[in-house]
Amino acid sequence: MKLAENLEVKQPALMYKVILPAAFPGIASGLHLAVGTAWIFLVAGEMVGAIGIGLPYY
């Protein structure tokens, strides 16, 4: 990032060429964990709230 600043790279280019690619592994990892957790809670909610034929039918 300091190299890009020394080369006087503009702010939008710095964001798209340096910062986002560097942050992507962390973002992808967090998304992976969040989707897995959401799926588990969805299934648990379906099991707890299932009366009769389940949640999709009120």
C-alpha positions in Angstrom: 0.0 0.0 0.0 2.9 2.4 0.8 4.3 1.6 -2.6 1.1 2.5 -4.3 1.0 5.7 -2.4 4.6 6.5 -3.3 3.7 5.9 -7.0 0.8 8.4 -6.5 -1.9 5.9 -7.4 -5.4 7.6 -7.3 -7.8 6.6 -4.5 -10.3 4.6 -6.5 -7.5 2.6 -8.2 -5.9 2.0 -4.8 -9.2 0.7 -3.5 -9.9 -1.7 -6.4 -6.3 -2.8 -7.2 -4.8 -3.1 -3.7 -7.2 -3.0 -0.8 -10.0 -5.2 -2.0 -7.8 -8.0 -3.3 -5.9 -8.0 0.0 -9.2 -8.1 2.0 -10.9 -10.8 -0.2 -9.6 -13.9 1.7 -11.0 -12.6 5.0 -14.3 -11.6 3.4 -14.7 -15.0 1.7 -13.8 -16.8 4.9 -16.4 -14.8 6.9 -19.0 -15.4 4.3 -18.3 -19.1 4.3 -18.7 -19.3 8.1 -21.9 -17.1 8.0 -23.6 -19.2 5.4 -22.9 -22.4 7.2 -24.2 -21.0 10.5 -27.3 -19.6 8.9 -28.1 -23.0 7.3 -27.8 -24.7 10.7 -30.1 -22.1 12.4 -32.5 -22.4 9.5 -32.8 -26.2 9.9 -33.1 -25.8 13.7 -35.8 -23.2 13.3 -37.7 -25.5 10.9 -37.5 -28.3 13.5 -38.6 -26.2 16.5 -41.3 -24.3 14.7 -42.7 -27.2 12.7 -46.4 -27.7 13.5 -48.3 -30.0 11.3 -46.6 -29.8 7.9 -43.9 -27.2 8.8 -43.2 -23.5 8.4 -43.8 -22.9 4.7 -47.5 -23.5 5.2 -49.2 -21.4 7.8 
